[in-house]
């Protein structure tokens, strides 16, 4: 990768009035949160852990739920913080050009970075809230995790006694059509789509890339590994996200990379 390519992409960012970021696990790994499928991923190291993310196993097996609650209790997101990549996207929002962050992540680090309410579209939900599978109650995760710390291995809903789980989309659960529609509308209206730290293999949200391209947007992919859409991207950047994003998001007149 040359400085010329970085300068070119930074120029596109400067020229854009409606930027949309599509983010995946790669932006959070730099905050110390492991991904699922990578070489050091949670499921790569422990294939049985994938059962904890399957709604059918979760609903049917109290032992799966017990293990899932322990995993939530000790999740690294609780001690992680936004990194330079998250902060660079916030800088674009404050410049008035970033209109949406469509994220596949459930860790809430984009919100912790300081994005305005409504900017972040969480297509796979959030681990920072829990929901009842029976009565649809929803609330913050903290008080429920406190119950786990106090000894409740599989805390039930205090309203109806139903099964609680994190407010995330598990395998076997349907995505929220309204959330997906909102994400796709944002991509279709973008003049620049930044696909950051995502393998672009999980649908339907991976379809945001060709959708944005077909609507006339430039597409920039920032990812360590090849993706299925590298061939339609206007630029592909392979360096670390926390290194790349601050450079391409820096305002006109900032120091050259």
Secondary structure by P-SEA (a helix, b strand, c coil): ccaaaaaaaaaaaaaccbbbbbbcccccccccccccccccccccccccccccccaaaaaccaaaaaaaaaaaaacccccccccaaaaaaaaaaaacccccccccccccccccccccccccccccccccbbbbcccbbbbbaaaaaaaaaaccccccccccccccccccccccccccaaaaaaaaaaaaaccbbbbcccccccccccaaaaaaaaabbbbbbbccccccccccccccccccccccccccccccccccc
